[in-house]
Amino acid sequence: MFKKILIANRGEIACRVIKTARRMGIRTVAVYSEADAGARHVRLADEAVCIGAPPPKESYLVVDKIIAAAQATGAQAIHPGYGFLSENVDLAEACAQNGVVFIGPPVAAIRAMGSKSEAKKLMEKAGVPLTPGYHGDNQDPDFLRHQADGIGYPVLIKAAAGGGGKGMRAVDRSEDFLDALASCKREAASSFGDRHVLVEKYLQRPRHIEFQVFGDSHGNCVYLFERDCSVQRRHQKVLEEAPAPNMTPARRAAMGKAAVDAAKAVGYVGAGTVEFIVPQGDAQDGTFYFMEMNTRLQVEHPVTEMITGLDLVEWQLKVGAGETLPLTQEQLVIRGHALEARIYAEDPDKGFLPSVGRLIHLAPPAETLHVRVDTGVEQGDEISPHYDPMIAKLIVWDESRDLALARMLQALADYRVVGVSNNIGFLSRVVACPAFAQADLDTGLIERERAFLFPEAAEPPAEAWLVAALAELIRDQQYAAAEATASSDPFSPWHARDGWRLNGNARREIRLRTGEIERVVNAGYAGDSFALEFEGRHTTASGRFTGSSELRVDLGGRRINVTVVSANEKRHVFIDGVSFIFAAIDPLFHAGSGGGAEGGLTAPMPGKVIALIAAVGAKVEKGAPLLILEAMKMEHTIAAPTAGVVKAFCFNVGEQVSDGAELVEFEAEQKPT
């Protein structure tokens, strides 16, 4: 077995590999960019080597720097994780040339299956059913559009290399094809260094089911059952589960055999995933189509680990060291059901726009035999604009799917994140969605259930306003007590915050705002408690902080445990599994009249301008695309907020922009009065 390995990745991925390596007594070397100097994976590893500037093309994607780091530290093997160079032929070849073991499949297997188009050709020869489409080498835009016209719309344009929803677009009309193709090629080049694409028929309401396969260098190959990854947005997985709901033993055996046959056809060694799509309505007749093979461990591998009781990274290390697979197909069994939710720093209500910033407060649910949290960040860390904005993977297990759903809902309710926007509330709604709960799954679930998943914003309940006000009052008393302790006269009555006045107790207004709604909670002092009045409701309230943010509350005799996190003027209230954000308004503060430049559009996050679409001086309609900003490896189109005229662009193509930077000088159309 290896004594030391280098992990050619970052974040949650690297932390996951380090965890198993440490348990096996294997020392680890982390690599990091300048932006990741203080990252958790760097802190956890036994050694760490800086390999360059923040952009992946200058650090994590540079093969020579990875090899040099391995040689400098004496690492015997390189684990590529998933993403970045995990399916890169150049890294695998460089390892072989420099006497370093690549913990992954042989070069020939990566080459054969790493390209979606080449893999399709191979599967076609092997007799595996394929989705109708064009998988050839001709990349002329007009030729590809002609192929799409022949296939029939809607079609799906997909980057031939890579995965994770990058370089992928669904197209509904011929006239939209060329713009979507150009966008796909740009994103594919940025993410994978390869502009090659393929075009396929876009199946309506398919299920996405993938099989985990594992091979060793002694000719053995098994499948470790399946995962249903149908719940997606922008072709990126949101929730995964294992086993797939409504999977019959016969269908599992047929798809598992096809997956193993595909792996054996290329002499596969190590962990891999064979992905299939199942057309809607064909769940019982056995129809399935090969989609692609990922020649690496998958992000969602923990659900497979939870239902099999195995550590797949341990299997990778053993196979990489030349050992045989620990178990045969007959020895592998499924126990219970597992779900994985990807916790992201993003805003679902703004088109899942990524969010960057410092994690002011981060409190995941407690890990148990039923709950697992795989993360690359801790409280105080930054979500960087340079990389994927994942905060963590939340994995739960129980004896049945219904019990696992209940576990996931509770675990999500216990998750606390402050400092960046996040998708925890959205994930809770997905799990609670009747269609998901009833396993009515397909890749369009999020779109067809929009009414349930994206409800109109409602005003917080009275209880949330009262808790926020109570927290203000208690913290004010704590602050006064701290001031008294630090003063030269700690017993002075002027330090008291008990509301005492000569002719009766004082009252106080706590003014709070959420969105456009502003409310006042009136507070009176009543010994160790407070008399609160809100919207005509009178309540006696008391409470005690049991930690920096955990608050034990008594509201009119009802006792509840809540979390209230203060971040500048914001008050983040977590109550009954739901979070609310209030702004505490200081009545002595008067903001100026300036509200920013009118008529401009600003960057929603740091990024790079990659295309200017509208012409200066052009009249455009509301929603017309003006420019494209690339951030966090994804493209974001900046559109006209209303009809108007593009006066000027503030940046040129290729220039970096900061969060909030004005991008376009825009003059709104004047409506007649």
N, C-alpha and C positions, 0 to 999 in steps of 0.2 A: 504493500500500500504506500501511497505517496506520503512524504513527510512534510512537504510544503507545496501549496498551489497558489497561483495568481488568479484573481477574479477580474476578468476584463469587462466590468460593468459597474453600475453605481446603484445608489438608493436601495429600495426594498429588495431588489434582485440580489445585490451583493450581500445584503444583510441575511437574506434567506440562506445563501450558500455558506456563509460564515458560520451560521448556527449549526448546521450539520457537520461541517468540517471540524469545528471545535469539539463537538461530541465524540467524533472519531479520533481525536488526538492529532489532527492535521493542522499545521500552521498555515495562516492565510496572509496573502499580500493584496492590498487594495490599490487600485489606481484611481487618480482623481484629477479633475480639472481645477484651475485656479478658483472657480466659483464654488467648488465642493470641498475646499480645504478644511472646513469644519464640519463636514457631513457625518451622519451617523455611521455609515459604512466605513469611513476612514477611522473613526473612533473605535470601532469594534475590531478591526483587523489587527493582526500582530505587527504588520509593517504596512507602510503606504508610500506610494511613489507619485509625485506630481507629473502629469504627462502633457500639460499644455493649457491653452486658453479655454474659456468657457464653451465656445461653439464646438459641437461634437466633431465636426470635420477637422478641428485642430487638436483634438485630444482623444476622445473615446473611439473614434473611427479611424485612427492612424495606426495601422498594423505595425509599422516599424517601432513605434514608441511602446506598444504593448510587449513586443518581443524583447526590446531592450530592457524593459522593466523586469521581465521574467529572468533574463540572464543576469542582471545586476543583483538580484535578490536570491538567486539560486533556486527559483521555483522549478519544480520538476514537471508541472503540468499547468495548463491554462483552462479555467472554466469560463466559458463565454456568457453564461447566464441566458437571458432571453431578451431579444432586441439588440440594437447596435450591431456587433460583429458576430452574433451567435450563428448566423447562417452564411457567413462570409467565407468563400473558397480561399481567398488570399490569406486569411489568418490561418486556416487549417493547413495550407501548403507551407506557410512560413514556419509553423510549429514543427512540421515534419523535417524541414530543411535545417532547423536549428536544434534538433534533438530534444524538443519539448513536446510532451504529450498533449494533444488537443482532446479535451473531454467532450467529445461529440462524435458525430458520424464520420466515416471516411470521406475524403475529398470527392470521390466519384459519386457518392450518395448525395452530398450537398449539391454537386453540379447537376445531377439528374433531377433532383426534386426541389432544389432551391428556386428554380425558375418555374413559375406557374405554367407558362406555355410549354416548356419542355416536359414538365411532369404530366401535363394533359396528353402529350404525344405518347409518352411511355405508357400511361394507363390505357390509352386507346388501343395500343398494341396488345396489352394484357387482357383486353376484353372488359375492362371496368367501364360501366356506363358513364358518359360525360354529358354535362349540360350543353345544349346546342350553342355554338359560338365559333369565333375565329381565334386560333391560338398560334398563328404563324409569325414569320419574321418581318413581313412587309409592314412598316410603320408609317407609310405615307398617310397623312391625315385624310385626304379625299378617298383613298382606298379603304381606310378603316370605316369611314362614314358609309361608304357603299356597302361594306360588309354588315354594318349595323342595320342599314335599310333592308337588307336581305333577310337578316335574322328576325326583324320585326320588333317594334318598340313595345314596352320599355326594354332597354339594354343596360348592362353594367360594364363600365370601363374599369379595369383593374390593373394595377402595377404588377408586372411579371415577377418582380422581386419584392421581398418584404411582406409585411402584414400589418395587423393592428388598425385596419381601416384607413391607413395612409395611402394616398394615390388611388382613391376609389370614388367613382361617381355613378349614380343612376341617372339615365337620360331618358326622357319621355318622348322627345320629338327630334326629328332629323335636324331641324334648324338650330337646336341647342347643342348638337353633338360636338362641333369643333371647339367651342368655348370650353366645354367640359373636358374635352381631350387635352387641350392646352393646360388647363389647371391640374389635371391628373399627372401629366408629364413633369410639370414643375415640382409638384409635391413628391413624386417618386424620385426625381433626381436629388432633391434636398434630403429626403429621408434615407434613401438606399443607394444613391449614386448611380441609378440605372433608370433611363427614361422609357424603357420598353413596356408596352401594355398589351393586354388582350381584351377581347370584347365578347361578352356572353349574353344570352337571353336572361333577362331579369325575371326570375320566377316570382309569381305572386304568392305571398304568405307562406314561404317555405320555412321548415324547421332547420336549424343548424345543429348537427350532431357530429361530434368528433370522437375518435377513438385513440386512446393512449396506447402506443406500442413501445416495446423495448426489445432490443436485440443485443447479442454479445458477439465476441469475435470467434466463438466456437460454433456458430451456425444456429444457435437457439434464438427464437423470437416468440414473444407472447403479446397479447393485448390485455391491458388492465381496465377493460370495460370502457364505458362511454360517458361523455359529458354533454348535456344540452346547453348550448350557448345561443339560444334563439333570441333572447332579449338584448337588443342592440339599438344603438343610435349612431347615425353616421357610419354604419358598418363596423362600429367598435362595440365590443361586448360590455354589457353593464352588469348583468347577473348571470352566473353559471351554476349549474347543479349537476349532481351525479347521484344515482344513475338517471338516465333520461326518463321522464314520466311516460307511462304507457308503452314502454319498450317490452315486447314479448321475448321470451327466451330464444325462439327461432330466429327472429329478426336480429337480435344481438349476436347470435352465432354467425349469421350470414355476413353482417357488416364487420364483425371482428375478423372473420376469415379474410374478407377482402382487404382489410387494413394490414393484416400480417402478410398477405400475398404481395401487397404493394411494397412493403418494407423489404421482404426477401428478394424481390425483383432487382433491387439495387444493392444488395448485400449490406443492409442497414445495421449499424451498431450504435447502441446508446438509446436515449429517449427521443421519441418523435411522436407526432400527432398527425393522423390522417383524418381530414375533414370531409364531411359529406353534407349534402343538402337533401332534404326529403320534401318533395312537392306536397302542398296542402291537399288533404283528401286521400293521400296514399299511405297513411300511417299503418294501415293494416294489410295492404297488398304487397309489401316488401320492396317497393320501388325506392331507390336512392341513387344519387349521382355523386361521383367523386368531384370534389372541389379543388383541394390542394393538399400538400403535405408540408408541414412545418418541421424542419430538421433540427429541432431543439426542444427543450423543455418549455411548456406553455405557462403563461401567467396564471392560468386557472388550475394548475396541477394540484393545489392543496385539496380540492374537493375529491380528487381521485385518492389522495393519501388518506383522507378521512374515512372513505368507505372501504378501503382495503387494509388500513392499519400499517401501511408501508411508508418509507421515506424514499422518495424517488431521487433525491440528490445523492443519498447514500448508494442507491443502485448505480447512478451515473459514475460515482467515484470508483466503485468496485469494478464495473465493466471497463472503465477507462484504464484501470490498473491491470486488465487482462483476465479478471475472474469471470466465472460463468454466472448466469442469472441466478439469483438466490432461490427462485421458485419456478415450477413448471406451470403450464396453463391449467392443469387439473387442480393444482393447489391454490389457485387464486379464487377468492370468493368475495361477494358483495355483502356488506353489513350496513344497514341503515341508509340514511340519506343525508347529503351535505349540500350546502349552498355557499356561494361566494359573492360578496358585493364589493365593488371597487369604489372606495371612498376617494373622491377627487376634489381638488380645489377648483371649483367651477360654479357658475351660476345657471341652473336649469331654466330660470325665468328669463334669462337673456341669451337664449340659444346655446346654453352650456358654454358660455364664454369663460375661458380659463381665468383664474384669479391668482395673483402673486402677492407675496407679503410674508410677514413674520407670524408664526403660530404662537399667538399671545397666550392662548390656553388650549391645551390638548390633553384630553382625558378619555382614552378608549375604554371599553368595557373590560372587566376583569377576565383574564384568560383562565379557562377551565378545560376539562375533558370535552366539553361541548362547544366552547368558544375559543377561537384562535385569531390573533391579529398579526399579520405580516406587514411590517412597516419599515420605511427608511428614514423616518423623521421622528423627532421628539419635540416637546414643548420648547419654544425659543428658536427652533430652526426656521430657515427661510424656504418658501416655495419659490423657486427660481424661474425666471422667464425663459431660461435656456433649455429646459427639459420637460418631460411629461409631468403634468401637475398631480400625479397620484400622491395621496396622503397615506393610504394603507389599503390592504385587502382584509376584509372582515369575513371570516369563515365560521360557519356553524355546522354542527352535526347532531342528529338525533335518530331514534329508531325508525321513524317514518317521515314522509314528506310533510305531513300536517304539523307534526311536532317540530320539525326543522324550521318551518315557516314561522311558527310561534317564537322559536329561539332567535331567529333573525330579527323579527320585529322588536323583541326586547333588547337585543344587543344594539340595534340602531338607536333605540330610544335612550340607551345609556351612553351613547357616544357624544362627546362634547368637543366642539372645535370653534375657536374664536380667533380672528385675525385675517381669515380669508373666507370668501364665499365657498360653500360646499354643497354637495348633492345628497346629504344624509336624509333630509326631509323628502326629497324626490324618491330616493331608494325605498323609504318606508312606504310611500304610496304605491310603488310598483309591487312590493311584496304583498300589500293589502288589497291590491286590485283584484276584483273577482275573477277576471280572465286568467291572471297569473295563478291565483289560488286554485282555480279549477284546472290548471295545466292546459289551457287553450292557448298554446304557444306558437309563435311564428316571429320572423324577424321584423314584422311591421307592428308588433304589439304596442309599442310606445306611441306610434302615430295614431293607430285606430282607437287608443284609449286616452287620447289627449284630454278629453273633458274631465276624466277622473284624475289623471296624473298632473294636470296643470290647472287646478281650480282657481277661480278669481280670488284675489287677496281679500281676506276678511279681517275685520278689526279684532285684535286680541281680546280674549274674554276678560271680564272684570277682575278675575283672580290674578291674571298676569300683571295688570296695572297695579293692583294692591301689593303684590309681592315686590315689584320693582320699587314702589314707594317705600315699603317697609325696609328694604335693603338699604336705601338711601339714609333713612333715619338711624338705623343701627350702625352703619359705617360712620355716620357723623358723630355718634356717641363714642365709637372706638377711636376716632381721630382725636376727639377732645380728651379722652383718657390718656392717649399717648402723649399729647401735648402737655398735660398736667404732670405726668411722670417725668418728663424731660425738663420741666420748668424749675425755677428756684423755690416756688411756693406751690407744691402739688396739691395742697388742700384748699387753695383759694376757691371761693364759690363761683368766681368768674369762669372757671373751667367747666362748670356743670352744663350738661345738655339735657336737663330734665324738664324743661319748659316752665319752671317755677317763675311766677311773677308776684309782685306784692299784692295785687288785687285780683288774683286768679291765674290759672294756667294759660300759657300762650298757645296760639294755634299757628300752624305753618302750612304753606302751600307747597306741594311737590308737583312741579309742572313737567310733563313728559310728552314726547312726540314719537310717533312711529309712522313713517311715510308722510302723508299729508294730514294725518290725524293728530290733533293735540288735545290732551286732557289734563285735568287738575285733580290731584288727590289731596284732600284737606286732612291734616293730621293734628290731633290733640294729644297731649301727654297725660297718661294715666298711670303713674307709678312705674312699674316695670313693663307696662304695655303701652299701646297707642290706640287711640280712638280714631279710626279712619273713616272718611266719608268720600264715596265715589259715585257720581251719577245718582245721588239720592239714596244710596245704600250705605248703612252705617254698620261698621264691623270693628270688633275689638281684635287687635293683632299684636303678636309678640314673636320673637324669634331669636335665634342664636347661631352665629357662624361656627361650624365645627371644623372648618378648614379655611383656606384663603378665599374660597368661593362657594363652598357647600353651606347651605342655610337650612336650618330646621325651623319650620314655621308653624304657628298656630293662628289660623284665621277663623275667628268665631267658633272655636272649639274643634275645628277640623285640622288635624296635624298632617303636614306633608313635608317631604324633603325635596328641596329644589337647589338649583345652582344659579348663582348670579355673578357674572364676570364683568368687571368694569374695565373698559378700554377707552381712554380719553373721555369724551362725553357720552359714549355709547354704553348701554347697559344690556348685556346679553342674558336673557332669562330663559332657563331650561326648566320646564314644568310639565309633568305628565307625558314625557316623551316628545314634546314639541318645543321648539325654540322661538323666542320673540326678541326683537331688537328695538330698544327704546333709546331715544336721545334725552338726556337730562338737560333741561333748559335752565340756565342761570338767569334769573330776572334782572340782574345787574349788568348783564352783558348785552350790548347793542351792536349787531353786525352792521358793517358799512353797506352802502347801496350797491357796491360793485358785485357782480355775479359772474364775472368771466366775460370773455369776448363774445358778442352776439354774432350770429351768422357764420360761425365756424363749426367744424367737426373735429373732435379730439380722439386721440388713440386710446382705446379701452384698456391697453396694456402695453408694455415695452415690446418692440418688434422691429421688423424691417419692411420697408415699402418694396414690393416686388412687381407691381404693375399699376400704371395710371390708365384708367379705362375711359373716363369721360374727357372731352376736350375742353380746354380753357375757353370760356365764353359761351359754352353750349348751354342751351335750355334743356333741363331734364325734368322728368316726372318724379313724384314721390316713390321711393324705393329703387330708383335707378342706381346701378353700381357705379361708384366713383373711382375707387382704388382698392387694391388688395394688399393687406398687411399679413405678413407671415410671423407667427409667434407660436412658441411651444410646438414646433414641427407641423403646425396646421395653418391653413389659409383662412383669413377672415375678411370678408367683403365689407367695406364701408359704403353704405348706401345713403342716398339723399333723404333727409328727414321729411322733406316736403317738396313740392314743385318749386323750381327756382333756377338760378344761373350759377354756374361754376366760375368764380372770379379768378382763382389762382390755386395752385398746389404749393404747399409749404415745404415739401421734400421731394427729392428726385428718386427715381428707382434705384434701389441698392442702399439707400441711406437708412441708418438706424434711428428709431424714434423712441422717446421715453413715454412712460405712462402719463396720459393727460395732455400730451403735446398736440397743438392745433395742426391738423393735417390739410384741411381744405378751407379756403375762404369762399363762403357760400352765401348767396343773396336769395332769401326766400321770396317767392312770388307774392306780390302785393294783391290781396283780394279786394275787389271793389266794395266800398262801404255803402 
